[in-house]
Amino acid sequence: MLIAIIVIIAAIVGYFIFTYNGLIALIETIKNNAKQIDIQLDRRFKVFESLISVVKKYMDYEKSTLKEVVELRNQAEDAKGKGDAQTRMHAENAISKIASGINVVFEQYPDLKANQNAMQLQEEIVNTENKLAYSKQAFNDSIETYNAKKKSVFPSMVVKAFASNLDFNFPYWQLEEADVKAKEAYTVNLDDDKAPAEEPEPKADDSNNDKDNADKS
């Protein structure tokens, strides 16, 4: 009887440890995905800074939407420092909307379109937005997995027992329809990089050749 009790207790403790470690792993995945978003956000702003230094020669920067990028980025960084995730996300998403219409800005300035550096920077912004949309989706998916796990019957008990370590409410990154399409395009581009297998050339039918030779003879 005593052995049975010990086995049951050991099984319960083992389950708690297994579930606890699983939830910790999910939380770490979310944090890692958040870092990937930060990397793309920082990269995007650096490209915008380089683009701004180029376009100032061709347009009235003070009246352009590019000026808003700097203001929005400052808002996002200030909100990040204060732990205000929603304000930060709102500001960064506003930059994404400007980035999605960057080609419209270029269309207004033919001389700017002729600048090779500017065109390369524009393309880099588009590519970064695609990677950013992909990272946002990965982040949101990891939150979905975590939330589903912690709301399950038995794991929820573990969460309540270790709430300070396991119970978090992670905010989702808003994904516009354009962001979803950008993610899909980025995925397609990755798939397109794989060279298709070459099909073997059809071989001549030897039986037909033999028949032709027989007819000639």
Summary of the structure (lengths in Angstrom):
residues: 217
radius of gyration: 28.1
end to end distance: 97.5
largest distance: 98.1
contacts: 563
relative contact order: 0.11
helix: 81%
strand: 0%
